[in-house]
Amino acid sequence: MDTTVVVADILILILVLVGPFLWKTVEHNLEAFLFIMGLAAAWIARVLDGHLVREALMEPIPITLAVFFSGLLFKWSRHFLASLVDRFTQRVSPQVLLAGIVLVLGLVSSVITAIIASLVLVEMVSTFRLRREDEARLVVVACLAIGLGAALTPVGEPLSTIATANLDQDFFFLLRLLGLWIIPGILALALATLVMPVKRSEDTLTAVDAPEPYSAVLTRALRVYLFVMALIFLGGGLRPVIEQYLIRLDAMILYWINMISAVVDNATLTAAEVGPHMTHSQVRAVLMGLLISGGMLIPGNIPNIIAANKLRIRSREWARVGVPLGLVLLLVYFAVLYFVG
């Protein structure tokens, strides 16, 4: 492969990582920035062909429609949800209720899909009307739990679909392979939610009474469409480098290098890295690295994108919680995978 392409892709990856933190214009227009970077990566790698363009145009449609119609559904049922939350919080503390939401959504996301789980999450959380910092912290933790849980079956998210297909395994293979690793992680995240300080914001106590305009529902869906399209272009542009260099590395090294899934679609990395030539322990390590890293930054996973768009969580706010939490989990799982398990 041309060295120029490799250097250019590395520079693009660095820009995608640091751009939202260095320039507020980029942070406020993250979808457009990622779209430009994705097009640039695909063009430099000479993969900007009809197949990739069709994939980028068609692939985001199901997600976009789910976001749009669920947005309408929750818009029409918002007052009912708010009264339901108020009723529950009179009987149990908000921490217990929120921990329960994180636990249940994390465990069922592999059945209802990560997209639906994240849509339910943001609507439930928004009805609590928490302080902004508490809301952002909770959503980051919950999206990580959803991303982990969705990998337990092929219907949960694209990563699990591709991994199961590449390994030519049955429907419950990932549950057997990862269940004893993922379920304790979800429980730990729910317990962390249980001890988080949460407080309702006095400034937003009447926010639920203000109906969200239809234009906002449509705009959010279109932003998600552009976001997913951008990640497809970016993944396509980086794929040649990944296939030529990354897949030759040892699984222990891949575990850490896969931190790039914080900004690169982890389904792309799974498609390139996971195959029948790997042992089950290697597959487990690679997938756990991808799943945890995917929760560290907004572009890392579809639930992150949906939640950040709906609740207007900025890149810095997400990273402030996601990066240290992800690093701690990566270290813990690495120690267990390679030195204890």
N, C-alpha and C positions, 0 to 999 in steps of 0.2 A: 504494500500500500504506500502511496505517496506520503512522504514525511510531512509535507505541507498540510495535507488533509488531517493528519493526526494532531499536529500543532494547533490548527484552526479549531478542531473539535474540542480540544482541551481548553483553549481560550474561551470558546462559547460556553462550555460547562462552568468555567470559573465565573464568567459574567452572570450566568443564570443563578449561581450560588450567592454571589455578593451584591449583584445589582440592586435587588429590593432593599438591601440594608444601607447602601451607600447613597442612593438617590431616591428622594421622596416621590418624584414624578414617576419613577419606575414602580415603586411600591403601590401607588394609587392607580396605576394602569398596568397591573401585573399581567393580565390576559394578553393585551396588545404586545407587551414586551416579550413574553414567551412565544407568541406567534411569530414575531420578527426573528427571534433567535432560532426558533424551530425551522423556519423557512431557510435561514442562512445555513444552518447545519445540514439540511437536506440538499441544498444547492451545492455546497462545498463538497459533500460526499458523493455528488452526482447520482443521487437516488430520487431526485424530485421528478418522478415520472407519473404517468397516468394512474398506475396502480396505487401509489402512495397518496396521490391527490384524492382518488376515489375513496380510499380508506379513511382519509382525514375528513372528508365531507360526510360520509355515511356513518362511520363508527360512533360519533357523538350523538346521533339522533335519538336512540332509545333513552340515553341518560337525560338528554334535554327534555324529552317529552315527559319523563317521570318527574323531573324537577318542576316542570310547568304545571302539570295536572295535580300533582300533590300540593303545589303552592296554592292553586285554586281551592282544593279541598280544605286545606288548613285555614285559608282565608275565611271561608264560609263557616268553619267550625271553631274559630278562634275563641269566641266568648264561652263556648261550651268547655273547651280545654282549660281555659283560665279558671272557670268555676270549679272544674274537677280538681285542678291542682290546689286551689284554695281549700277545698273540702278535705283533701288528703293531708295538707300541711297543718290542718287543725288537729289531726290525730297523731301524726308522726312528724319528727323534725325534718327540715328540708334536706339535711345531710343524708339521712337514712333513705329518703325518697330518691334523691339523686344517685346515691350509690346503687340503689335497686335498679334504676334506669340504666346505668352504665353496665351493671352485671347482666341484666336481661338482654339488652341490645347486643352486647358482646357475644353472648351465647347463642342468640337466635339469628345473628347476621348471616351465618352460613346457610340458613334456610330461606330467609326473606330477602337476601342479598344486602351487600354493604350499602348500596344506594338507598334502598327503602329504610334501612336502619338509621342512616345518617339524616334522612328527611324527617323521620319521627323524632330523632334526637333534637334537632334544631328547633322544631316546633314546640316540643315539650319544654326545653330549656328556656326558650324565649318567654313562655308564659310565667316562669318564675320571677322574671324581671329583676335579675341579680345585678350587683355592681359589675361594671364592665370587666375589671380585672378578674373577678371571681368567675364570671361567665366564660371568659376566654380560657382560663385555666381548666375549668371543668370540661369544656368542649374538646380541648387538645387531648386530655386524658381519655375521654369517651371515644373520640375518633380512633385513637390508638387501639382501644379495646375492640372496637368494631372491625378495624383492619385486621387484627389478629384473628378474631373469631370467624370472619368471613372466609378464611383460608381452609377451613375444615371440610368443606365440600366443594365440588366443581362448580356449583351454581352460585357460590358466595361472591366471587370476584374473578376478574380475568386471570390473575396470577394462578389461582387454584385450578381454573379450567385448563390453562396451558400446561401446568405442571402434570396434571393427571393424564392429559393427552400425550405429552412428550414421553412419559414413563409407561404409557400403555397399561394403566392400572384401573381398578374398579372404583366405583363411586365412593366407597368408604376408606380408600387407601390413605388419604391425607389425614383423616380423623384418627386412624390407627398410628400413623407416623408422627403426627404433631399434637394429637389431643392431650397427652400427658405433659406437654410443654406449653401449649397455648392456654389451656383452661386455667392452670394456676396463675398464669400471667394476667388473665382477665380478672380473676379473683383478687389479685394483688392491686390492680388498678381500681377496682371497686372499693377495696378497703382504703386505698389512698384517698378516694373521693369522700369516704366516710369521715375522715379527719380534716378535710379541707375547710378553711373558714369560708362560709358563704353568708352573704347578707344582701337583702333586697335594697335596691337603689331607690331613694326617695324621689329622684328625678324622673324615674320611669314607671312610677306606680300607676299612671293613667295611660301608659303607652298602649296597653292592650285595647283600650277603648277607641284608639285612632285606627280606623280601617286602613289596611295597606292597599294602595291603588293598584288597579289591574296592570298598569304600565310597569310597576315595580316587579310584579310577578313575571311578566314577559321579559323584562330587562335581565333579571337574575338568570332565567333560563338561557337567554342568549349569551350571557357571560360565561356560563358553564360550558355551552357549546364551543365557544372560542377557546376556552381553557383546554378542553379535551383535545380539540383539533391541534392546538399548539403542541401539546405533549406528544401527539402522534407524529407530527413532523420532527420534533426534537428526537424522539426515540428512533425514528427512521434514519435521521442523519447521523446518530451516534452508533447505530447498529454495526456498521462495518468495522469500526474500531473495537467495539465490544467483542465481535465474533473473531477478530484476528488476534487480539491480545488477552482479553480477560479470561476466556474459556480455557486457556492453557494453564492458568494458575491453580495452585492448590486450594482446596475448599476452605482451609483455615485463613488464607490470604483473601479469598473472595468474600468471606464473611465481613471483613472490614472494608474492602473496596466497595462492596455493595451499599455503603453509606450514600453513594451517589443516587440511590433510589429515592433519596429525600427530594430530588428534583427531576429525576428521570423515571418515566413510567416503569414500575417494577414488573409489569407483564412483559415488557420488551427484554428486560434483563433475564427474566425466567425463561423466555423462549430461547435465548442465546446460550444460557448456562446449564440448564437442567436437561439431562438426557439419560438414556438407559445405561450409559457407560459408567454412571456414578453409583456408589454404594448408597444404601438408605441413610447411613449416618452423614454422608456428604450432602445428600439432598436436604436432610433436615437442617444442617448447619447453614447452607446457602439460603434456604427459604426463610429461616428465622432471622437471618441478617437482613434480608429484603423487607420482611414484614415490620420489623421494629424500626428500621431506618425510614420506612415510608411514612411514619407518623411524625417525623422530626420537623418537616417544613410543609407549607401549604401544598406545593405541587406534588408531593410524594404519594398522595392517594386520593381517590375520588371522594371519600367522606370528608377529607380535609377541605377540598375545593368547594363542595356543596355548603359545608358549615361556615367556612370563612366568607363566602359570598353572601349567604343569608344573614349572618350576624355581624358582618362588616369587621371581621377580625383581620388586622394588618399582619404583614409578614414578620415584623419585629415582635409583635405581641405573641404570635404563634411560636417563633423561635425561642423566645425567652423561657417558655415552658417546655416545648417539644425537644429542643436540642439537649439540655441537661437530663431530662427524663429518658430520652432515647439512649444517650450515652451510658447512663446507669444500667438500663436494661440490657444493652449490648454487652457490657462488661460482665454482668451477672450470668447471662445466658452463655457467653463465651467460656466462662470459668466452668460452668456446669457441663457444657457440651464436650469440652476438651480435657478437663482435668478432674471432673467428678463423675460425670455420666459415663 
